[in-house]
Amino acid sequence: MERPAPDIATTRPALRPIAVVLALLVVLVAACGSGPEDPTETGYATITFGNVIPPDVIPPELVSVDPNVVGRQDIDPALLRDGLVLEFTESADSGNLTISAGGSALNWVATIDGNSVTLQFNPDDPVVFGTRYEVAGSVVDGAGNVIEVGFWFETAP
């Protein structure tokens, strides 16, 4: 007797949901493109910064004194009627300048206006003939850099 042929069942493995999801992700990523369309582009972002200003570490310099009295011995006191104007290379933020005669500080008033510091005489401490005057102290710029200032002059005898 013949045996009937066995039923051969072919089975196909069932697709697992995770495999389907992964396959779809691969297709989606590939469709989005993986690089720049322009072959000259690198695909890297460029960040542009504005000008980077280094910190100011240079103190101001004394450029001039008006009237020009520095180290002179023949100054007419009338020249100082409007005071002494010290001009610096950059704006002064603060200062501590004094003018003295015979070792005593005079009551002159210092005012700052941009690059200029003016020492204005006080009527109680007038400039007199035959006297040596010394200007000393410091000036500070906006960054905190300090310049030490010191000079002398003498009025005419």
GUKOL-377071 format. One record per atom (N, C-alpha, C): residue number from 1; atom name; y, x, z. Coordinates in Angstrom, 2 decimals. Each point is the difference from the previous one (the first is absolute). Layout:
residues N
+------+------+---------+---------+---------+
: resi : name :       y :       x :       z :
+------+------+---------+---------+---------+
:  NUM :   CA :       Y :       X :       Z :
...
+------+------+---------+---------+---------+
//
This chain:
residues 157
+------+------+---------+---------+---------+
: resi : name :       y :       x :       z :
+------+------+---------+---------+---------+
:    1 :    N :   -1.13 :    0.80 :    0.00 :
:    1 :   CA :    1.13 :   -0.80 :    0.00 :
:    1 :    C :    1.23 :    0.86 :    0.00 :
:    2 :    N :    0.77 :   -0.57 :   -0.65 :
:    2 :   CA :    1.23 :    0.76 :   -0.14 :
:    2 :    C :    0.96 :   -0.39 :    1.09 :
:    3 :    N :    0.58 :    0.98 :    0.37 :
:    3 :   CA :    1.00 :   -0.27 :    1.02 :
:    3 :    C :    1.34 :   -0.25 :   -0.64 :
:    4 :    N :    0.67 :   -0.91 :    0.53 :
:    4 :   CA :    1.32 :   -0.20 :   -0.57 :
:    4 :    C :    0.91 :    1.18 :    0.35 :
:    5 :    N :    0.84 :    0.27 :   -0.90 :
:    5 :   CA :    0.92 :    1.11 :    0.24 :
:    5 :    C :    0.89 :   -0.33 :    1.19 :
:    6 :    N :    0.20 :    0.98 :    0.79 :
:    6 :   CA :    0.84 :   -0.27 :    1.16 :
:    6 :    C :    1.44 :   -0.30 :   -0.43 :
:    7 :    N :    0.62 :   -0.81 :    0.77 :
:    7 :   CA :    1.41 :   -0.26 :   -0.27 :
:    7 :    C :    0.80 :    1.24 :    0.39 :
:    8 :    N :    0.67 :    0.51 :   -0.95 :
:    8 :   CA :    0.82 :    1.18 :    0.29 :
:    8 :    C :    1.44 :   -0.51 :    0.17 :
:    9 :    N :    0.43 :    0.22 :    1.10 :
:    9 :   CA :    1.38 :   -0.41 :    0.29 :
:    9 :    C :    0.89 :    1.24 :   -0.09 :
:   10 :    N :    0.98 :   -0.11 :   -0.75 :
:   10 :   CA :    0.95 :    1.10 :   -0.03 :
:   10 :    C :    1.14 :   -0.35 :    0.95 :
:   11 :    N :    0.31 :    0.95 :    0.76 :
:   11 :   CA :    1.09 :   -0.23 :    0.96 :
:   11 :    C :    1.15 :    0.95 :   -0.32 :
:   12 :    N :    1.12 :   -0.51 :    0.12 :
:   12 :   CA :    1.18 :    0.82 :   -0.16 :
:   12 :    C :    0.64 :    0.11 :    1.38 :
:   13 :    N :    0.37 :    1.22 :    0.36 :
:   13 :   CA :    0.59 :    0.10 :    1.32 :
:   13 :    C :    1.30 :   -0.82 :    0.06 :
:   14 :    N :    0.20 :   -0.64 :    1.07 :
:   14 :   CA :    1.20 :   -0.83 :    0.17 :
:   14 :    C :    1.21 :    0.92 :    0.22 :
:   15 :    N :    1.11 :   -0.36 :   -0.58 :
:   15 :   CA :    1.21 :    0.78 :    0.20 :
:   15 :    C :    0.53 :   -0.28 :    1.41 :
:   16 :    N :    0.26 :    1.04 :    0.64 :
:   16 :   CA :    0.55 :   -0.17 :    1.35 :
:   16 :    C :    1.51 :   -0.20 :   -0.09 :
:   17 :    N :    0.55 :   -0.79 :    0.84 :
:   17 :   CA :    1.45 :   -0.28 :   -0.07 :
:   17 :    C :    0.85 :    1.27 :    0.13 :
:   18 :    N :   -0.41 :    0.94 :    0.81 :
:   18 :   CA :    0.80 :    1.22 :    0.18 :
:   18 :    C :    0.04 :    0.81 :   -1.28 :
:   19 :    N :   -1.09 :    0.02 :   -0.73 :
:   19 :   CA :   -0.04 :    0.74 :   -1.26 :
:   19 :    C :    0.93 :   -0.64 :   -1.01 :
:   20 :    N :    0.05 :   -1.30 :   -0.01 :
:   20 :   CA :    0.88 :   -0.71 :   -0.92 :
:   20 :    C :    1.46 :    0.32 :    0.31 :
:   21 :    N :    0.34 :   -0.01 :    1.27 :
:   21 :   CA :    1.37 :    0.28 :    0.41 :
:   21 :    C :    0.38 :    1.42 :   -0.39 :
:   22 :    N :   -0.88 :    0.96 :    0.25 :
:   22 :   CA :    0.29 :    1.39 :   -0.35 :
:   22 :    C :    0.17 :    0.17 :   -1.49 :
:   23 :    N :   -0.83 :   -0.65 :   -0.77 :
:   23 :   CA :    0.10 :    0.11 :   -1.46 :
:   23 :    C :    1.33 :   -0.57 :   -0.48 :
:   24 :    N :    0.42 :   -1.10 :    0.57 :
:   24 :   CA :    1.29 :   -0.59 :   -0.38 :
:   24 :    C :    1.17 :    0.91 :    0.37 :
:   25 :    N :   -0.08 :    0.64 :    1.16 :
:   25 :   CA :    1.06 :    0.91 :    0.42 :
:   25 :    C :    0.11 :    1.18 :   -0.95 :
:   26 :    N :   -1.13 :    0.54 :   -0.42 :
:   26 :   CA :    0.02 :    1.13 :   -0.93 :
:   26 :    C :    0.67 :   -0.41 :   -1.30 :
:   27 :    N :   -0.32 :   -1.17 :   -0.49 :
:   27 :   CA :    0.59 :   -0.48 :   -1.24 :
:   27 :    C :    1.50 :   -0.22 :    0.16 :
:   28 :    N :    0.41 :   -0.57 :    1.12 :
:   28 :   CA :    1.42 :   -0.25 :    0.23 :
:   28 :    C :    0.79 :    1.29 :    0.11 :
:   29 :    N :   -0.53 :    0.97 :    0.72 :
:   29 :   CA :    0.70 :    1.28 :    0.16 :
:   29 :    C :    0.11 :    0.69 :   -1.35 :
:   30 :    N :   -1.04 :   -0.02 :   -0.78 :
:   30 :   CA :    0.03 :    0.63 :   -1.31 :
:   30 :    C :    1.01 :   -0.69 :   -0.90 :
:   31 :    N :    0.12 :   -1.30 :    0.11 :
:   31 :   CA :    0.93 :   -0.74 :   -0.84 :
:   31 :    C :    1.45 :    0.27 :    0.38 :
:   32 :    N :    0.25 :    0.35 :    1.26 :
:   32 :   CA :    1.36 :    0.27 :    0.45 :
:   32 :    C :    0.50 :    1.34 :   -0.50 :
:   33 :    N :   -0.85 :    0.87 :   -0.37 :
:   33 :   CA :    0.41 :    1.33 :   -0.44 :
:   33 :    C :   -0.03 :    0.96 :    1.16 :
:   34 :    N :   -0.35 :    1.19 :   -0.30 :
:   34 :   CA :   -0.12 :    0.98 :    1.07 :
:   34 :    C :    1.03 :    1.10 :   -0.11 :
:   35 :    N :    0.83 :   -0.04 :   -1.00 :
:   35 :   CA :    0.98 :    1.07 :   -0.14 :
:   35 :    C :    1.22 :   -0.52 :   -0.72 :
:   36 :    N :    0.98 :    0.85 :   -0.17 :
:   36 :   CA :    1.21 :   -0.42 :   -0.68 :
:   36 :    C :   -0.25 :   -0.19 :   -1.48 :
:   37 :    N :    0.76 :   -0.93 :   -0.59 :
:   37 :   CA :   -0.15 :   -0.24 :   -1.43 :
:   37 :    C :    0.64 :    1.13 :   -0.79 :
:   38 :    N :    1.06 :    0.59 :    0.53 :
:   38 :   CA :    0.66 :    1.11 :   -0.67 :
:   38 :    C :   -0.73 :    1.28 :    0.37 :
:   39 :    N :   -0.57 :    0.72 :   -0.96 :
:   39 :   CA :   -0.78 :    1.20 :    0.33 :
:   39 :    C :    0.83 :    1.11 :    0.62 :
:   40 :    N :    1.35 :   -0.09 :   -0.11 :
:   40 :   CA :    0.83 :    1.04 :    0.62 :
:   40 :    C :    0.26 :   -0.28 :    1.47 :
:   41 :    N :   -0.29 :   -1.22 :    0.44 :
:   41 :   CA :    0.19 :   -0.33 :    1.41 :
:   41 :    C :   -1.16 :    0.53 :    0.81 :
:   42 :    N :    0.33 :    0.46 :    1.20 :
:   42 :   CA :   -1.04 :    0.55 :    0.87 :
:   42 :    C :   -0.63 :   -1.04 :    0.88 :
:   43 :    N :    0.66 :   -1.11 :    0.17 :
:   43 :   CA :   -0.52 :   -1.02 :    0.89 :
:   43 :    C :    0.48 :    0.20 :    1.43 :
:   44 :    N :    0.79 :    1.05 :    0.23 :
:   44 :   CA :    0.53 :    0.24 :    1.33 :
:   44 :    C :    1.41 :   -0.56 :    0.08 :
:   45 :    N :    0.36 :   -0.46 :    1.18 :
:   45 :   CA :    1.34 :   -0.53 :    0.21 :
:   45 :    C :    0.96 :    1.15 :    0.23 :
:   46 :    N :    1.23 :   -0.16 :   -0.43 :
:   46 :   CA :    1.03 :    0.99 :    0.24 :
:   46 :    C :    1.01 :   -0.60 :    0.96 :
:   47 :    N :    0.31 :    0.75 :    1.03 :
:   47 :   CA :    1.00 :   -0.43 :    0.97 :
:   47 :    C :    1.19 :    0.93 :   -0.17 :
:   48 :    N :    1.16 :   -0.58 :   -0.22 :
:   48 :   CA :    1.20 :    0.79 :   -0.20 :
:   48 :    C :    0.91 :   -0.16 :    1.21 :
:   49 :    N :    0.44 :    1.12 :    0.54 :
:   49 :   CA :    0.91 :   -0.01 :    1.14 :
:   49 :    C :    1.40 :    0.33 :   -0.50 :
:   50 :    N :    0.99 :   -0.45 :    0.71 :
:   50 :   CA :    1.38 :    0.37 :   -0.32 :
:   50 :    C :    0.22 :    1.45 :    0.40 :
:   51 :    N :    1.22 :    0.44 :   -0.09 :
:   51 :   CA :    0.31 :    1.37 :    0.38 :
:   51 :    C :   -0.30 :    0.21 :    1.47 :
:   52 :    N :   -0.72 :    1.05 :    0.29 :
:   52 :   CA :   -0.29 :    0.36 :    1.38 :
:   52 :    C :    1.04 :    1.03 :    0.41 :
:   53 :    N :    0.82 :   -0.36 :    0.95 :
:   53 :   CA :    1.08 :    0.88 :    0.43 :
:   53 :    C :   -0.48 :    0.80 :    1.20 :
:   54 :    N :    0.01 :    1.33 :   -0.13 :
:   54 :   CA :   -0.44 :    0.81 :    1.13 :
:   54 :    C :    1.00 :   -0.13 :    1.16 :
:   55 :    N :   -0.45 :    0.23 :    1.20 :
:   55 :   CA :    0.91 :   -0.12 :    1.14 :
:   55 :    C :    1.11 :    1.06 :   -0.07 :
:   56 :    N :    1.18 :   -0.38 :    0.47 :
:   56 :   CA :    1.14 :    0.92 :    0.03 :
:   56 :    C :   -0.17 :    0.93 :    1.19 :
:   57 :    N :   -0.17 :    1.28 :   -0.27 :
:   57 :   CA :   -0.14 :    0.98 :    1.07 :
:   57 :    C :    1.11 :    1.05 :   -0.07 :
:   58 :    N :    0.96 :   -0.21 :   -0.89 :
:   58 :   CA :    1.07 :    0.98 :   -0.19 :
:   58 :    C :    1.25 :   -0.50 :    0.71 :
:   59 :    N :    0.54 :    0.82 :    0.91 :
:   59 :   CA :    1.22 :   -0.43 :    0.70 :
:   59 :    C :    1.21 :    0.06 :   -0.93 :
:   60 :    N :    1.04 :   -0.73 :    0.34 :
:   60 :   CA :    1.22 :    0.09 :   -0.80 :
:   60 :    C :    0.60 :    1.40 :    0.14 :
:   61 :    N :    0.80 :    0.37 :   -0.98 :
:   61 :   CA :    0.71 :    1.29 :    0.07 :
:   61 :    C :    1.50 :   -0.28 :    0.02 :
:   62 :    N :    0.71 :    0.85 :    0.71 :
:   62 :   CA :    1.46 :   -0.10 :    0.04 :
:   62 :    C :    0.53 :    0.57 :   -1.31 :
:   63 :    N :    0.70 :   -0.83 :   -0.78 :
:   63 :   CA :    0.50 :    0.41 :   -1.31 :
:   63 :    C :    1.44 :    0.50 :    0.09 :
:   64 :    N :    0.81 :   -0.71 :    0.77 :
:   64 :   CA :    1.41 :    0.40 :    0.09 :
:   64 :    C :    0.63 :   -0.53 :    1.27 :
:   65 :    N :    1.12 :    0.63 :    0.34 :
:   65 :   CA :    0.84 :   -0.44 :    1.11 :
:   65 :    C :    1.42 :   -0.13 :   -0.56 :
:   66 :    N :    0.62 :   -1.15 :    0.23 :
:   66 :   CA :    1.34 :   -0.24 :   -0.52 :
:   66 :    C :    0.92 :   -0.38 :    1.15 :
:   67 :    N :    1.10 :    0.70 :    0.20 :
:   67 :   CA :    0.43 :    1.17 :   -0.74 :
:   67 :    C :   -0.93 :    1.19 :    0.25 :
:   68 :    N :    0.06 :    0.96 :   -0.92 :
:   68 :   CA :   -0.87 :    1.17 :    0.07 :
:   68 :    C :    0.48 :    0.93 :    1.11 :
:   69 :    N :   -0.56 :   -0.17 :    1.19 :
:   69 :   CA :    0.44 :    0.77 :    1.16 :
:   69 :    C :   -1.06 :    0.98 :    0.50 :
:   70 :    N :   -1.20 :   -0.09 :   -0.52 :
:   70 :   CA :   -1.14 :    0.76 :    0.54 :
:   70 :    C :    0.29 :    1.50 :   -0.02 :
:   71 :    N :    0.00 :    0.59 :    1.21 :
:   71 :   CA :    0.17 :    1.45 :    0.14 :
:   71 :    C :    1.41 :    0.51 :   -0.26 :
:   72 :    N :    0.94 :   -0.88 :   -0.18 :
:   72 :   CA :    1.38 :    0.43 :   -0.28 :
:   72 :    C :    0.79 :    0.13 :    1.29 :
:   73 :    N :    1.04 :    0.88 :   -0.04 :
:   73 :   CA :    0.80 :    0.28 :    1.19 :
:   73 :    C :    1.47 :   -0.35 :   -0.17 :
:   74 :    N :    0.31 :   -0.75 :   -1.03 :
:   74 :   CA :    1.41 :   -0.27 :   -0.30 :
:   74 :    C :    0.27 :   -1.48 :   -0.25 :
:   75 :    N :   -0.72 :   -0.85 :    0.66 :
:   75 :   CA :    0.08 :   -1.44 :   -0.28 :
:   75 :    C :    1.25 :   -0.60 :    0.64 :
:   76 :    N :    0.76 :   -0.72 :   -0.81 :
:   76 :   CA :    1.16 :   -0.74 :    0.49 :
:   76 :    C :   -0.54 :   -1.28 :    0.65 :
:   77 :    N :    0.32 :   -0.26 :    1.26 :
:   77 :   CA :   -0.49 :   -1.21 :    0.67 :
:   77 :    C :    0.29 :   -1.29 :   -0.77 :
:   78 :    N :    1.07 :   -0.03 :   -0.79 :
:   78 :   CA :    0.34 :   -1.21 :   -0.77 :
:   78 :    C :   -1.10 :   -0.33 :   -1.02 :
:   79 :    N :   -0.77 :    1.00 :   -0.45 :
:   79 :   CA :   -1.09 :   -0.25 :   -0.95 :
:   79 :    C :   -1.08 :   -0.90 :    0.59 :
:   80 :    N :   -0.10 :   -0.01 :    1.32 :
:   80 :   CA :   -1.06 :   -0.76 :    0.67 :
:   80 :    C :    0.46 :   -1.37 :    0.46 :
:   81 :    N :    1.18 :   -0.41 :   -0.46 :
:   81 :   CA :    0.56 :   -1.30 :    0.39 :
:   81 :    C :   -0.97 :   -1.15 :   -0.33 :
:   82 :    N :   -0.69 :    0.11 :   -1.13 :
:   82 :   CA :   -0.96 :   -1.05 :   -0.40 :
:   82 :    C :   -1.43 :    0.32 :    0.44 :
:   83 :    N :   -0.15 :    1.05 :    0.80 :
:   83 :   CA :   -1.32 :    0.36 :    0.50 :
:   83 :    C :   -0.73 :    0.97 :   -0.91 :
:   84 :    N :   -1.23 :    0.27 :    0.36 :
:   84 :   CA :   -0.89 :    0.86 :   -0.78 :
:   84 :    C :   -1.07 :   -0.87 :   -0.63 :
:   85 :    N :   -0.23 :    0.18 :   -1.30 :
:   85 :   CA :   -1.04 :   -0.77 :   -0.68 :
:   85 :    C :   -1.11 :    0.97 :   -0.40 :
:   86 :    N :   -1.19 :   -0.23 :    0.54 :
:   86 :   CA :   -1.17 :    0.81 :   -0.35 :
:   86 :    C :   -0.83 :   -0.79 :   -0.99 :
:   87 :    N :   -0.26 :    0.59 :   -1.16 :
:   87 :   CA :   -0.75 :   -0.66 :   -1.07 :
:   87 :    C :   -1.41 :    0.60 :   -0.05 :
:   88 :    N :   -1.01 :   -0.87 :   -0.05 :
:   88 :   CA :   -1.40 :    0.43 :   -0.02 :
:   88 :    C :   -0.67 :   -0.40 :   -1.31 :
:   89 :    N :   -1.17 :    0.57 :   -0.26 :
:   89 :   CA :   -0.72 :   -0.27 :   -1.25 :
:   89 :    C :   -0.63 :   -1.38 :   -0.01 :
:   90 :    N :   -0.15 :   -0.63 :    1.14 :
:   90 :   CA :   -0.57 :   -1.35 :    0.05 :
:   90 :    C :    0.62 :   -0.77 :    1.14 :
:   91 :    N :   -0.25 :   -1.28 :    0.03 :
:   91 :   CA :    0.60 :   -0.86 :    1.01 :
:   91 :    C :   -0.41 :    0.41 :    1.41 :
:   92 :    N :    0.98 :   -0.04 :    0.86 :
:   92 :   CA :   -0.25 :    0.27 :    1.41 :
:   92 :    C :   -0.26 :   -1.33 :    0.70 :
:   93 :    N :   -1.00 :   -0.01 :    0.86 :
:   93 :   CA :   -0.35 :   -1.21 :    0.73 :
:   93 :    C :    0.63 :    0.03 :    1.39 :
:   94 :    N :    0.03 :    1.17 :    0.57 :
:   94 :   CA :    0.61 :    0.16 :    1.32 :
:   94 :    C :    0.40 :    1.46 :    0.15 :
:   95 :    N :    0.75 :    0.24 :    1.03 :
:   95 :   CA :    0.43 :    1.37 :    0.23 :
:   95 :    C :    0.53 :    0.17 :    1.40 :
:   96 :    N :    0.05 :    1.25 :    0.39 :
:   96 :   CA :    0.55 :    0.35 :    1.30 :
:   96 :    C :    0.82 :    1.27 :   -0.21 :
:   97 :    N :    1.20 :   -0.17 :   -0.50 :
:   97 :   CA :    0.88 :    1.13 :   -0.26 :
:   97 :    C :    1.14 :    0.00 :    1.00 :
:   98 :    N :    0.33 :    1.17 :    0.48 :
:   98 :   CA :    1.14 :    0.13 :    0.90 :
:   98 :    C :    0.89 :    1.13 :   -0.50 :
:   99 :    N :    1.25 :   -0.09 :    0.34 :
:   99 :   CA :    0.94 :    1.08 :   -0.26 :
:   99 :    C :    0.53 :    0.44 :    1.36 :
:  100 :    N :    0.05 :    1.29 :    0.18 :
:  100 :   CA :    0.44 :    0.51 :    1.30 :
:  100 :    C :    1.02 :    1.11 :   -0.19 :
:  101 :    N :    0.79 :    0.21 :    1.04 :
:  101 :   CA :    0.99 :    1.07 :    0.04 :
:  101 :    C :   -0.08 :    0.65 :    1.36 :
:  102 :    N :   -0.13 :    1.31 :    0.02 :
:  102 :   CA :   -0.08 :    0.71 :    1.28 :
:  102 :    C :   -1.21 :   -0.42 :    0.82 :
:  103 :    N :   -1.08 :   -0.44 :   -0.64 :
:  103 :   CA :   -1.22 :   -0.39 :    0.70 :
:  103 :    C :   -0.01 :   -1.43 :    0.49 :
:  104 :    N :    1.09 :   -0.72 :   -0.18 :
:  104 :   CA :    0.05 :   -1.40 :    0.45 :
:  104 :    C :   -0.06 :   -0.93 :   -1.21 :
:  105 :    N :   -0.89 :   -0.99 :    0.08 :
:  105 :   CA :   -0.13 :   -0.98 :   -1.08 :
:  105 :    C :    1.25 :   -0.87 :   -0.05 :
:  106 :    N :    0.47 :   -0.23 :   -1.22 :
:  106 :   CA :    1.17 :   -0.86 :   -0.19 :
:  106 :    C :   -0.47 :   -1.43 :   -0.26 :
:  107 :    N :    0.90 :   -0.93 :    0.21 :
:  107 :   CA :   -0.33 :   -1.42 :   -0.13 :
:  107 :    C :    0.20 :   -0.51 :   -1.43 :
:  108 :    N :   -0.50 :    0.71 :   -0.99 :
:  108 :   CA :    0.12 :   -0.44 :   -1.39 :
:  108 :    C :   -1.07 :   -1.04 :   -0.27 :
:  109 :    N :    0.27 :   -0.88 :   -0.95 :
:  109 :   CA :   -0.93 :   -1.08 :   -0.33 :
:  109 :    C :   -0.70 :    0.32 :   -1.32 :
:  110 :    N :   -1.33 :   -0.07 :    0.02 :
:  110 :   CA :   -0.79 :    0.24 :   -1.22 :
:  110 :    C :   -0.41 :   -1.34 :   -0.60 :
:  111 :    N :    0.24 :   -0.16 :   -1.31 :
:  111 :   CA :   -0.43 :   -1.20 :   -0.71 :
:  111 :    C :   -0.82 :    0.42 :   -1.21 :
:  112 :    N :   -0.99 :   -0.81 :   -0.32 :
:  112 :   CA :   -0.89 :    0.28 :   -1.13 :
:  112 :    C :    0.24 :   -1.03 :   -1.09 :
:  113 :    N :    0.12 :    0.50 :   -1.23 :
:  113 :   CA :    0.16 :   -0.89 :   -1.16 :
:  113 :    C :   -0.79 :    0.62 :   -1.16 :
:  114 :    N :   -1.24 :   -0.45 :   -0.16 :
:  114 :   CA :   -0.85 :    0.55 :   -1.07 :
:  114 :    C :   -0.30 :    1.47 :    0.24 :
:  115 :    N :    0.40 :    0.84 :   -0.96 :
:  115 :   CA :   -0.26 :    1.44 :    0.10 :
:  115 :    C :    1.06 :    0.73 :    0.81 :
:  116 :    N :    0.99 :   -0.70 :    0.49 :
:  116 :   CA :    1.12 :    0.64 :    0.70 :
:  116 :    C :    0.01 :   -0.31 :    1.49 :
:  117 :    N :    0.34 :    1.03 :    0.77 :
:  117 :   CA :    0.26 :   -0.17 :    1.43 :
:  117 :    C :    1.43 :    0.48 :    0.22 :
:  118 :    N :    0.82 :   -0.87 :    0.57 :
:  118 :   CA :    1.40 :    0.36 :    0.26 :
:  118 :    C :    0.20 :    0.18 :    1.49 :
:  119 :    N :    0.60 :    1.13 :    0.35 :
:  119 :   CA :    0.41 :    0.26 :    1.38 :
:  119 :    C :    1.51 :   -0.24 :    0.06 :
:  120 :    N :    0.39 :   -1.04 :    0.71 :
:  120 :   CA :    1.41 :   -0.38 :    0.07 :
:  120 :    C :    0.56 :    0.41 :    1.35 :
:  121 :    N :    1.14 :    0.73 :   -0.04 :
:  121 :   CA :    0.56 :    0.47 :    1.26 :
:  121 :    C :    0.53 :   -1.16 :    0.83 :
:  122 :    N :    0.04 :    0.22 :    1.28 :
:  122 :   CA :    0.48 :   -0.97 :    0.97 :
:  122 :    C :    1.40 :    0.46 :    0.43 :
:  123 :    N :    0.98 :   -0.89 :    0.06 :
:  123 :   CA :    1.34 :    0.41 :    0.42 :
:  123 :    C :    0.02 :    0.70 :    1.37 :
:  124 :    N :   -1.00 :   -0.29 :    0.83 :
:  124 :   CA :   -0.07 :    0.68 :    1.30 :
:  124 :    C :   -0.45 :    1.45 :   -0.14 :
:  125 :    N :   -0.62 :    0.33 :   -1.15 :
:  125 :   CA :   -0.47 :    1.36 :   -0.26 :
:  125 :    C :    0.52 :    0.47 :   -1.36 :
:  126 :    N :    1.31 :    0.21 :   -0.11 :
:  126 :   CA :    0.56 :    0.38 :   -1.30 :
:  126 :    C :   -0.40 :    1.44 :   -0.36 :
:  127 :    N :    0.07 :    0.28 :   -1.31 :
:  127 :   CA :   -0.25 :    1.35 :   -0.49 :
:  127 :    C :    1.29 :    0.80 :    0.23 :
:  128 :    N :   -0.16 :    1.15 :    0.62 :
:  128 :   CA :    1.17 :    0.81 :    0.32 :
:  128 :    C :   -0.10 :    1.37 :   -0.66 :
:  129 :    N :    1.12 :    0.67 :   -0.10 :
:  129 :   CA :    0.04 :    1.34 :   -0.60 :
:  129 :    C :   -0.71 :    1.02 :    0.89 :
:  130 :    N :   -0.50 :    1.05 :   -0.65 :
:  130 :   CA :   -0.57 :    1.14 :    0.71 :
:  130 :    C :   -1.25 :   -0.32 :    0.79 :
:  131 :    N :   -0.83 :   -0.89 :   -0.49 :
:  131 :   CA :   -1.20 :   -0.41 :    0.74 :
:  131 :    C :   -1.24 :    0.10 :   -0.90 :
:  132 :    N :   -1.08 :    0.46 :    0.61 :
:  132 :   CA :   -1.28 :    0.06 :   -0.72 :
:  132 :    C :   -0.76 :   -1.30 :    0.30 :
:  133 :    N :   -0.47 :   -0.66 :   -1.05 :
:  133 :   CA :   -0.76 :   -1.25 :    0.11 :
:  133 :    C :   -1.42 :    0.23 :   -0.51 :
:  134 :    N :   -0.93 :   -0.62 :    0.67 :
:  134 :   CA :   -1.40 :    0.09 :   -0.42 :
:  134 :    C :   -0.57 :   -1.40 :   -0.20 :
:  135 :    N :   -0.68 :   -0.17 :   -1.13 :
:  135 :   CA :   -0.68 :   -1.26 :   -0.31 :
:  135 :    C :   -1.49 :    0.28 :    0.10 :
:  136 :    N :   -0.71 :   -0.80 :    0.77 :
:  136 :   CA :   -1.44 :    0.23 :    0.18 :
:  136 :    C :   -0.71 :   -1.33 :    0.24 :
:  137 :    N :   -1.27 :   -0.01 :   -0.32 :
:  137 :   CA :   -0.82 :   -1.19 :    0.23 :
:  137 :    C :   -1.02 :   -0.17 :   -1.09 :
:  138 :    N :   -0.40 :   -1.24 :   -0.20 :
:  138 :   CA :   -1.05 :   -0.27 :   -0.99 :
:  138 :    C :    0.29 :   -1.32 :   -0.71 :
:  139 :    N :   -0.58 :   -0.11 :   -1.20 :
:  139 :   CA :    0.08 :   -1.22 :   -0.79 :
:  139 :    C :   -1.42 :   -0.34 :   -0.42 :
:  140 :    N :   -0.35 :   -1.28 :    0.05 :
:  140 :   CA :   -1.35 :   -0.47 :   -0.32 :
:  140 :    C :    0.08 :   -0.93 :   -1.20 :
:  141 :    N :   -0.90 :    0.22 :   -0.98 :
:  141 :   CA :   -0.03 :   -0.91 :   -1.15 :
:  141 :    C :   -0.89 :   -1.20 :    0.30 :
:  142 :    N :   -0.11 :   -0.92 :   -0.95 :
:  142 :   CA :   -0.76 :   -1.23 :    0.20 :
:  142 :    C :   -1.48 :    0.22 :    0.26 :
:  143 :    N :   -0.55 :    1.14 :   -0.43 :
:  143 :   CA :   -1.42 :    0.29 :    0.22 :
:  143 :    C :   -0.23 :    0.74 :    1.31 :
:  144 :    N :    1.08 :    0.30 :    0.73 :
:  144 :   CA :   -0.15 :    0.69 :    1.28 :
:  144 :    C :    0.09 :    1.51 :   -0.11 :
:  145 :    N :    0.33 :    0.53 :   -1.17 :
:  145 :   CA :    0.15 :    1.44 :   -0.17 :
:  145 :    C :    1.35 :    0.43 :    0.58 :
:  146 :    N :   -0.01 :    1.12 :    0.71 :
:  146 :   CA :    1.18 :    0.44 :    0.74 :
:  146 :    C :    0.56 :    1.29 :   -0.60 :
:  147 :    N :    1.32 :    0.06 :   -0.10 :
:  147 :   CA :    0.68 :    1.25 :   -0.34 :
:  147 :    C :    0.90 :    0.35 :    1.18 :
:  148 :    N :   -0.08 :    1.25 :    0.41 :
:  148 :   CA :    0.90 :    0.50 :    1.03 :
:  148 :    C :    1.27 :    0.49 :   -0.68 :
:  149 :    N :    1.13 :   -0.39 :    0.53 :
:  149 :   CA :    1.29 :    0.37 :   -0.58 :
:  149 :    C :    0.75 :    0.85 :    1.00 :
:  150 :    N :    0.62 :    1.06 :   -0.48 :
:  150 :   CA :    0.81 :    0.84 :    0.86 :
:  150 :    C :    0.96 :    0.86 :   -0.81 :
:  151 :    N :    1.28 :   -0.09 :    0.29 :
:  151 :   CA :    0.99 :    0.87 :   -0.63 :
:  151 :    C :    1.23 :    0.04 :    0.89 :
:  152 :    N :    0.91 :    0.91 :   -0.30 :
:  152 :   CA :    1.22 :    0.14 :    0.79 :
:  152 :    C :    1.19 :    0.18 :   -0.94 :
:  153 :    N :    1.17 :   -0.18 :    0.54 :
:  153 :   CA :    1.25 :    0.31 :   -0.70 :
:  153 :    C :    1.07 :    0.23 :    1.06 :
:  154 :    N :    1.08 :    0.65 :   -0.41 :
:  154 :   CA :    1.12 :    0.24 :    0.90 :
:  154 :    C :    1.28 :   -0.49 :   -0.65 :
:  155 :    N :    0.85 :   -0.57 :    0.82 :
:  155 :   CA :    1.31 :   -0.41 :   -0.51 :
:  155 :    C :    0.92 :    1.21 :   -0.01 :
:  156 :    N :    1.00 :   -0.08 :   -0.87 :
:  156 :   CA :    0.96 :    1.10 :   -0.13 :
:  156 :    C :    0.70 :    0.24 :    1.33 :
:  157 :    N :    0.37 :    1.26 :    0.27 :
:  157 :   CA :    0.70 :    0.30 :    1.27 :
:  157 :    C :    1.39 :   -0.61 :    0.07 :
+------+------+---------+---------+---------+
//
